[in-house]
Structures are given as C-alpha cells and as structure tokens.
Amino acid sequence: MTRKFINQMEPSFDENERLALNEYMLSGGWVTEFNKTRTFESMIASYTGAQYCSVVANGTVSLTIALMACGITIGDEVIVPDYTMVASPNSIELIGAKAVFVDVERDTLCMDYDMMIQSVTDKTKAIMLVSINGRYPQKLDKIIDYCRSKGLWIIEDAAQSLGSFHKGKHVGLYGDIGSFSFSAPKIITTGQGGALITDNAELIDKIRKIRDFGRERSGVDHYLIKGWNYKFTDLQAIIGIEQMKKLDERVIRKKEIGRIYESLLKNVNGVELISTDYEQVPPWFYDILVNNREELKKFLHSKGIGTREFYPPLHAEPAYGYELSFPVTEEISRKGLWLPSSSNLTDEDVHYICNCIKEFYN
Ligand SMILES: *Cc1c(COP(=O)(O)O)cnc(C)c1O
C-alpha cells in the first residue's frame, strides 16, 4: 500500500460549503457583502464572546485597520515580536509607522516583557501582541498593566488563535482589538479573510467606517473619516458560516492530536516540545525544536510527511535589514519545525509521523 503524502497543513471542506454556495447563487444574491457577512460576523462574536466583530479582506489589512482605528500614524512606533508572521510588522509599516522588534520568550515564543518595556520611547503608541499558536506570553498581566499605565494601545494579532482561550476568555479580547485570519492554512478558512473583535463601541465604529470608504453607512455618500475598501464578500461568508459550524469539532480534534504528539515525542532525544495548555489551546501548528532540522525535514519528506520551518528572525530579513541581535528568536528560528497540523489527521497518521521522527533520532 502506498501511503498518501501527509501535508503540513491543508484546508478542508465538504458538501456543506458546496450546497450553501449553490443555494446562494440560485437565490440571486449580489455576491458582495450583505446579510451572509453579517451572519458570519455574529457567529464569530458569539463564539469568542466579543461584543463586536467586523470582517475584512484578510488578516493583514485587519491589523492595519486596527492600528488606524487607534489613531496610529506616520512616525509612531509600534512594538512587535521579532518572531511572528511578516504580516505583523508589515501591517504597521504600511501606514508609515515604525515596527520596533523585540525578542521573544523561550518558553512561549511570545513577546518578552522586559525587552518590550526597554524598547518603549516617547514615540511608542501601541504594542502588537502576537499569540503564536494560541499561546500568550507568561507575563501577559504585566504587559497589560504596563500598557494601561502608559496609555499604550494593545493590538492582538490573534491570527493563529481562533479557538484558543486564556483563563476562560477568548484570545484576542485581552487587548483593545483582536485580529484573526481566515487564509487557507488557518483553523477555519474563507480562502482569504480577516476579522476584528473588540468590546469597544467607539473602535468598532471606526473599524466599520475605515473598511467602507469612511461612509456614514453603506449607501450613504457622506464621509465622516478617511476610509478605504477592505470589505468581505457574501461568497466568502457562506464558506465561513459552514466552517464556523465545524470549529468546535476542529478545536477538540486539534487538542487530541496535540496530546498524542506530546505523549509520543516528549522522551525523544533531540526533540524539544513547546509547553501547551491543551485544556484551552488547540495549537494552530504543532511546533517542535530539533537538532539537525534540515536532515530531519528531508528524512520526513522521503517518508511522505510534509513539514515547514519556523519563520526567520524578521529584523534580519532583507525587507528590514536591521543589524540587531535577538538570541531567542535566532535560536528557535534555526531549530523550529512545524509538524503536520491539519485537524483531519488520523491517530494513525500521528503515530506514523512520530515513529518516523523516532527512527531518525535513534
Ligand atoms: C496568517 C497570519 C497573518 C496574516 O493573515 P492573512 O490573512 O494571510 O493576511 C498575520 N499574522 C499572523 C500571526 C498569521 O499567522
């Protein structure tokens, strides 16, 4: 029997998306955003427990919109971890603000509190808190207290965290605005898409205007603030609604898979796990730190297993090119590997993957 290649991640759909799309097209909808988009937003608000939700074109512009809604502008500084997806700093630089990189904690791979406070200047207006794989930094409370006392906004890049909770409250709700992504590899997908959640009525009002030309309301050509067009479409919302119906089961399954990985890999010499609270967090990608990453990656590929390397230290990428040194990010970026992470992996797949890893290290 030849085994099917196990992708590191893949989106999954079934006949429910197909049927819902078909029904919509037969009903003569206008395709652009309307009632389906509002339904999708209310599903996200109710799932996360947020007062308000607004969906937008993707999980990068969502961050830019969040910054704009907080009044961040040219010359302002926003602190962001060096270890994150490049969309986090780029969303800051798009509006002419400066992304100020800081190192991350070794245990959580999230922003380092001490380094964050050392990096605050009188130009700092916000911090971008990235919940990598659904985790928060250990010193979350201190970060929040510090930002509140200094009047700094907290924008949460929670793109990887839909379904993750912290002390019973959904990730993305600890800051002022939380941002999610529905790109193809995320836990639910609409192909492209992003969402912002907040409990702040003033902020959501601005967000809704910025995404729709700054209009007083849809169809009324009176422009209260400067806005652009970052809207969603009902076609995407139809897929999103069906995906949301599957979120609970995906969250449960991702936690189960994580626990199996943990139990099978925890005693393997050469493999280091990142500690995860599986009660509350369904990690987006299963992340491990390894020796001989390149060889392991090739070996697993030869066994029909896809993996992906961690993000590089962003400060050193040509797009930024800063001569700085962030030892933790540099180390984890060199050692980090994401294992297959789709919620449709079978137990047998996970056992096979772990056996191959053990075979490599023995
Ligand atoms: C996926 C992701 C984004 C970008 O989202 P897009 O929808 O692809 O623009 C931003 N930040 C993080 C941490 C992500 O994982």
The ligand as a Tripos MOL2 file, in Angstrom:
@<TRIPOS>MOLECULE
LIG
   15    15     1     0     0
SMALL
NO_CHARGES

@<TRIPOS>ATOM
      1 C1         -1.7850   34.1880    8.9430 C.3       1 LIG1
      2 C2         -1.2220   35.2790    9.7590 C.ar      1 LIG1
      3 C3         -1.3660   36.6370    9.4010 C.ar      1 LIG1
      4 C4         -1.8350   37.1010    8.0590 C.3       1 LIG1
      5 O1         -3.0970   36.7870    7.7130 O.3       1 LIG1
      6 P1         -3.5280   36.8720    6.1710 P.3       1 LIG1
      7 O2         -4.9900   36.6170    6.2510 O.co2     1 LIG1
      8 O3         -2.7790   35.8050    5.4340 O.co2     1 LIG1
      9 O4         -3.2100   38.2320    5.6700 O.co2     1 LIG1
     10 C5         -0.9490   37.6040   10.3080 C.ar      1 LIG1
     11 N1         -0.3580   37.2790   11.4620 N.ar      1 LIG1
     12 C6         -0.1590   36.0030   11.8230 C.ar      1 LIG1
     13 C7          0.4610   35.7110   13.1410 C.3       1 LIG1
     14 C8         -0.5720   34.9530   10.9790 C.ar      1 LIG1
     15 O5         -0.3680   33.6900   11.3480 O.3       1 LIG1
@<TRIPOS>BOND
     1     1     2 1
     2     2     3 ar
     3     2    14 ar
     4     3     4 1
     5     3    10 ar
     6     4     5 1
     7     5     6 1
     8     6     7 2
     9     6     8 1
    10     6     9 1
    11    10    11 ar
    12    11    12 ar
    13    12    13 1
    14    12    14 ar
    15    14    15 1
@<TRIPOS>SUBSTRUCTURE
     1 LIG1         1 GROUP 0 **** ****
